[in-house]
Amino acid sequence: MNHSQQATGSRHDDDAALSEFLASLMEYTPTIPDELVEHYLGKSGFQCPDVRLIRLVAVATQKFVADVASDALQHCKARQAAVVKDKRDKQQKDKRLILTMDDLSKALREYGVNVKHQEYFADSPSTGVDSTSREE
């Protein structure tokens, strides 16, 4: 088999895999509803009657959000691990992970999205809690 025949065979396999994948999107219900994806695609000037393409965008969006959330969680864990190392003498009562805008901003920055938040956002778990409940 020469090189052009291999390329044609490979392209046929790719086309078949793509067709199979697009057909599987018809039975898949993504987390992000089709109507929401259509709305935002429409706002950007893109109209498409093909539900498979709408669901493909929904799946890609879902993957992006999951990746950002996972990366933000890693930033959160790293930040809280650094705090624990600084305060080794004190027992940490609360083991909850608290996601801050800083964690989310760092994760988004890795994907080329720069987020600027207002100064009044609470980046501390104790912000907004009255002093009597802080001492408990």
N, C-alpha and C positions, 0 to 999 in steps of 0.2 A: 504494500500500500504506500503510495507516495504522500508527500506532505499535504497537497491540496485535498486528497481524499480523506486524510485524517482530520483536517480542519473542518471539512463538510460533515463528517461523522460526529465530531465533537460539537459542532453547532446544532446538529439535529438532536443530540442528547440534551444540550442546554435548553433548546426550544421545548422539548418534551417535558423536562423538569419544570420549566417556567409555566407551561400550560397546566401541568398537574398542580402546581402550587396555587395558581390563580383559581383553579376549580375548587381547591380546598377552602379558599376564602369564602365561597358561597355558603358553606356549612358552618363557618366559624363566626362566633359573636364576640367581637372585641369588647374590652372594658369601656372604651370610649364610643358612645353611640354614633351611628351613621349620621344622624341629623346634626349633631354637634360638629362633626368633621365637615359635612357639607356646608354648614353655616360659615365656618372660618375659611374654607376654601373659596366660598362665594364672596366673602369680604375681601379676599385678596385678588378677586377677578377670575378665578378658575371655576369653570362649570364642567362637570363630568357626569353623564348619566350612568356610567358603569359602576355598579355597587362594588365590584371587585377592587377597583382602584381606590374607592373611598375607604374600604376596609384595609387595604394595603397601607394607606396613609395613617389610619387609626393604629394599626399594629406597629408601624415605625414610631409613631408618637408615644405609644405605650412603652416601647422599648427605651426610648430616650428618657422618659420620665422615670422609669425603673432604674436606669443607669445613673441618673443624677441623684436619685434618692439613695441608692446604694453608696455612691461616692460621698454624699453628705453624711451618711451614717459612719463611714470610715473616718471622716474628718472629726466628727463628734466624738467617737471613741478615742481617737488619738488625743484630742484636746482634753478630755476628761481623764485619760490615763496620765497625762502630763500634770494635771492638777493633783492627782493622787500621789504622784512621786514627790511633788513639792510639799505635801502635807502628810508625810508618812506617820507622824506621831498621832495624828487625829484619826479616829475610826470614822469611816464614812457611813452614816446611817442610811442615806438614800442612794440606792444603786441605779436609779432611773437614768436613762439617757435623755438629755434635753437638747433638741435640735435648735440651733440658733441661726439667725440670718447670716452670721459670719460663716457657719458651716455650709449653708446652702450657697452662699456667694462664692466660696472657694470651689465647691463642686461645679457650679455653673461656669466659672471662669475657665475650668479645664476644657469646656466645650465651646469656648469662644463667646459666652454670654456674660456681659458685665452688668452686675446689679448694684445699683446705688440705693440705699435705703435711708429714710429720714432719721434724724437723731432721736426722735421720740420712740422708736421701736425698742421693746424690751429685749435685751440680749442676756439678761441675767434672770435666773429662776426666781430670785427674791424680789425683783422689781415689781412694784404694784402690790406687794403684800404688806399689810400693816405690821408695825413693829411688835405687837403682842403675839402674832402667830409666828413670827420669825424666831422668837426665842424658844418656842416649843420643841 
